[in-house]
Amino acid sequence: MPTYFSPGIYVEEVPSGARPIGPVGTSTAAFVGLAPNRTARVNEAVAVNSWSEFLRLYADGDNLESTPLARAVFGFLDNGGTRCWVVNVGEGGQLTGTGGKRGGLQLLEAIDEINILAAPGYHDPVSHEALISTAERLRTMVAICDPPPEVEDISRLTRVATPPRSSGKPAEGTPKPDDDPPGGDRPRQSDFATYYFPWIRVRDPLSGDLVLTPPSGHVAGIWARTDALRGVHKAPANEPVRGAVDLAYRVTRPEHDVLNPKGVNVIRFFAGEGIRLWGARTLAAEASEWRYLNVRRLSIAIEQAIAGGTRWMVFEPNDYTLWRSIRRDIGAFLTRVWRDGALLGRTPEEAFFVKCDEETNPANVRDAGMVVAHIGIAVVKPAEFVVFKLSQWAGGTETETIGG
């Protein structure tokens, strides 16, 4: 209690006890690959915030050969991305370290802000597995897997590839194996990975030539752009691919009907509209609740925000006061998420629930040093299929929208 020595009116500021949970970033990408300057910052994770900064760090010199990594960073920034981390694996480098040393993807594990992961120029089964395993282990990011540059049989994209015994090499400057991996070209099922097809034709930012490049960098930029304009709950699809002038393969509607159920996100050309992303699925199973990309990414963002915003509760007395604080703080955060349009429901009560009481925290749970809260959310899913029924009547044509 403060001590007062003379009569009068005293004003004290009393903390409310509320600790607001703020949103987290969702648009920071990480690219691992071969830089134009093969010897620049090898196996270092470096933050890049502009194209000029990338050139200064990784393309300082004359007669530098462009790489998928360089085109991916340019495509990311050109399509709306603002910040990314870059790891140059160097000539002949691998996506993971060797000899007990951390390298490649492993360098990104200590960087909390990364939400999008890609390895432009690596499209073999071993590289896909390295990307997916990293994303699944960390559970804070979604990996973007690139397809092979040339696909003659479209059905290969729907069959899971079998990794060869030897480790993968970069796409450029590496001899092509005699035989394709048995099975197909599709990465395995995963809730934390996506797969886009085909490669896109762009103007190389270094040489000025028109070249084909993997789509992962441009796709990551579109994710970031959609997050900034609409929010992470909006599916990053039906969006133009800035910088793309053509496609390596123009997918037809019947082919798309085969690819989409298998989780292959197709980049399509539409007359009058240009080149657009036309899919927003993960590589999860068709019946999985995580098959929509925006659902997966929103859930990651909510989990990260709650984890960071409730860290103050660690070592607090595990009693009714703490449980009430958990319900209050998480409830207030999810109410803001609902108001942003990310959760489905006419009221907050329909959109989410937070339960933390003596039922979720019986004596044996408290004795183990744990506090348990059950949180449920109703995530808005994309209208992937919009169906119109047309019928004739005496006055003309009647159109009825029945949803998707």
N, C-alpha and C positions, 0 to 999 in steps of 0.2 A: 504494500500500500504506500502511495506517496505521502509525504509529510507536508502539512500546511501550517504556516506560522502566523498568518493574519487572516482576519475575516474577509470574505469576498467570494466571488464566483470563479470557479476553476473549470476549465474544459480539458478533457482527456480524450485522446484518440484511442479507441478500442478496436483491435483487429476483429474482423467479422468471422474469421476462421475459414472462409471459403477460399479455395485455391483453384482458380479457373483452369480448365484443361484447354489448351490452344491447339489449333490444327498444326499438322506437320507438312513438310514439303513432300511432293509426290513426283517431281519432274526432273530430278537430277539423274543423269545417265552416266554409265561407265562403259568405255570402249577399250577392248584389249586387242592388239594386233601389231602389224608391222608398219612403222612410221617411214615417211620418205627418207629421212636421215636415219639409217639403220643403227647408228651408234649414239643417237641422242637419248639421254635419260633412260637407258635400258633398265627394265625391271624396276621402275619407279612409278608410283601412282602420283600423277600431277593434275591439279585442278586447272581447267581451261574455261575461260569465260567469253572468249571471242575468237574469231578466225585469225585475226592478226596475232593474237597470243599463241595460237597453235603454230602458225608459220614461224614465229620467232623461236619457239622451243624445238620444233620437230622438222622444220624444212629450211634450215639455215645453210645455204650453199647453192652451188650451180649444178645444172643438169640432174636434178633430183627426179627420180621416177615416182610417179604418183602410186598410191596404194589404196586398197579398200578402206583402210583405217582413215586416211586423209579425207576421202570422199564421204565417209560416214559422219565424221565430225562436221564437215561443211554442210551436209544435208540436214544434220540435227539442228545446227544453228539457223540454217536457212528456213526451216519449217516451224520454227517457234521455240526451240530449245534455248536456254540461256546459260546453263552451267553443266559441265560434264567433267568426268575424271578420265584420264588417258593413261594407259600402260603400254609402252613400246617394248615388245618382247625381243626385239633385235633379230638379226639375220638367223634364220633357222630356229627361232625360239619356239618354245612350247607354251600352251595355255596355262600350265601349272609348273611349279618349280621342280627341280631335280636335285638329287644329292642332299636332301634334307634342307635345302634352302627354299624360302618362300619366293614365289615369282608368279607373274601373270595374274590369273584370277585370285590367287591366294592373297595378293597384296591389297585387294579391295575389301577383305573381310573386316578390317579394322575401321572402315569408313562408314559411319552410321547413316550418312545422308543419301546414299545411293539407292535409287528406287527402280532403275531400268538397267538391264545388263545385256551387252551384245559383244560379239567377237567378229567384226567384219573381216571377211576373207577366210574364215574357218567354217566349213559346211559339211565336214565328214561326221560319221557317227560318234567317233571318240570326242570330237570337239563339242558336239551337241550334248553328249552325256556330261562333259565337264561343266558346261554352262548350266544345265538343268540341275545337276547335283549341287552346285554352288547356291543357286536360288532356293532350292528346297531346304538346304541346310540352314541358311540364314533367315529365310521366311520374311524378309523385308523388301524383296525386289521380285520383279518378273523378268525372265530372260526372253530375248527375241532371237530365235534361231533362223538362220538363212538357208535357202534351198541351194541345190547345185546350180551352176550357171546355165547348164544345158539339160533339158528334160525332154526326151523324145516320147516316152511313154508316160502319160499323165497319171496312170494308175499307180506308178511307183511312189507318188506323193502320198498315197493313202495307205501304204504298207510300211510297217515299222522296220527301220534298218537294223542290221546286225553289225555291231562294231567289229572291225577287223582286229587281229591280235596286236598289230603294231600301232603306235600312237599316231595321231593325225598331224598333218603339216599344213601350213598356210595354203590358201587356194592358189596364189600366184607364185610362180617360180619353183613349183614342185611338180615332179613327174606324176602324171595321172596313173593310178593303178590299172593293171591289165583288165581286171574284172571288177564290176560294181559290187558293193556289198550285197549279199543275198537278202532277199526280202523286199527292200524298197529304200526310199530316201527319207521317210517321215521319222522325226524323233519319237521317242517313247511317250506314253501318256504321262502328263504332269499337270498339276494345278498351278504351277508357277512358271509356265513357259508358253510361248506362242510360236507360230510358224507361218511365215508369209511367203507368197509366191506370186509372180516371178521376179527375176532381176529387172532393174529399170535402167533405161538409157538416160544419161545425164551429161552435161558439159563438165569436163574435168576442171576443177578449180585451179589446178597447177599448170596443166598443159593447154587447156582450152579446147581439147579434142572431145568429140562425142564418144563416150565409152559406156559399157555396161557395168553396173555395180550392184552389190548386194543391197537389198532394201532396208536393212535393219536400222541404219543411221537415220534415214528419212522417216521411217516409221516411228522411231523414238522421238523425233522432233514433233511429229503430229500428236503423239501422246501428250507431250509437254504443252503444245498449243491448245489442245482440247481442255487440259486441266486448267490452264490460265483463263480461257474464255468461258467455259461452261462448268468446270469442276471435274474431279476424278470420277464422280459417279456417272458421267456421260460416256457412253461407249465411243472410243476414238475411231469411228468409221464414218463413211459417207463424207470424207474429207479429201480435198485435193492434195496431191503430192507435188509440192513446189519444187521446181528444178527438173522434174521428169518430163522428157520430151517423147518417150516411146517406151515400149515394154519388150523384153526379150521374148515373151510368148503372150499372145492374146487369148485369154481363156474364154471359151464360149459358154453360153448359158447351160447347156447340158453338162459340160465338164464341171462347171461351178456347182451344179446340183450334186455331183459326186464328191467334190472336194470339201464343201462346207460342212457336211455332217461329220467328216473326219478331223475337223479342227484346223483345216488349212485356210488361212485368211488370204483371199485372192485380191490382188490389185488389178482393177478393171479399167478399160478404156470405154468411155461413153461419148458418143457423138454430141457435140455441143457443150459437154461438161468437162471433157479432158480425162486425165488419169486420177483415179480416186481409190482410196482404201475401201474395200467392200466386204469387210468381215471384221469381227471383234470377238473371237473365241480363243480360249486357251486350248491346251492340248489335253485337257481333262476328258474323261469319258462322256459320252453323249448324255447319259442320265445324271451326271454329276451336278451338284448345286454350284460348282465352280467353273462351269463351262463358259460363262460369259466373262470377258476380260475386265469389264468395269466392276463387276461384283467382286472379283478377286482383288483388284487394286484398291477399291474402296475399303474392303475388309482389312487389308494390310495397313492402310492409312489410319483407320479407326483403332486398330490394335496398337500401332506405334504411338498414337496420340495419348491413349489411355495409359500405356506403359510408362511414357515419359511424364505425364501429368500427375501420376499417383506415386511417383518414386518417393515423395516426402513421407509416405505412410509407412515405409519400412522401419521397423523397430519401434513404432508407436504402440501403445497399449491396445491389445486386441480385445476391445469391448464394444458396447453398444454405441459409444460415441464415435468410434472409428467406423463402424458399419454405417452409421447415419451419414458420416462425411463421404463415404464411398458412394452411397446412393445419391447424395446431393450433387457431388461434383461430376460424376459420370452422367447422371440424368440431365444436368444442365448442358453438358457438352453434346450429348446425343440430341437434345432438343434443338440446338443450333444446326446440327447436321440435318435434322428433319426439315427445319425451316429453309435450308438451302436446296431442298428438293431431292436429297439423296436417299431418303427413306420413304417407304410406301405407307400411307395411312392418312386419314383425315384429321387425326389428333395424335399427339405424342404417345398416348397410351396404345394406339393401334400400331405405331411405328416401331416401338422398342419397349423393353422392360429391363430393369436392373433389380436384382434380388440379392441382398446381402444382410443376413440376420442370423438368429440362432439356429435356424434350420440348415443353412448352408455352412454354418460354422459350429458344429457340435463340439463337445469337449475334446474328443480325440483329434480333431483338426486343429483346435487351438493349442493342444499339448504338443503337436508337431511343429508349432511355430508358423502356421499358415493362416491366412485369411482368404476366404473363397467368396467370390461374387459371381453370380450367374447373369450373363448379359445376352439378350436376344435382340436382333435387329431384322427388320423387313426391308431388304434392299430393292430398289427400283431396278427392274431388268429392261433391257432394250427391246423395242418393238422390232424384232428382227424380221418378222413376217407380218406384213400389213395386207389384209385380205379385203377385197371389195366384192360384194355380190351385186350383180346387175340384173334387173328384171324390167320387162316392158310393161307399161300401163298406158292407158288411153291418152294421158297428157304428155307423154314423152318417155324419157329414161330416168329411172329412179336409182340413186346410188346409196348404198347402206354400208357404213364402216362397221366392221364387227371386231376389230382389234387385232392384236398380233401377239 
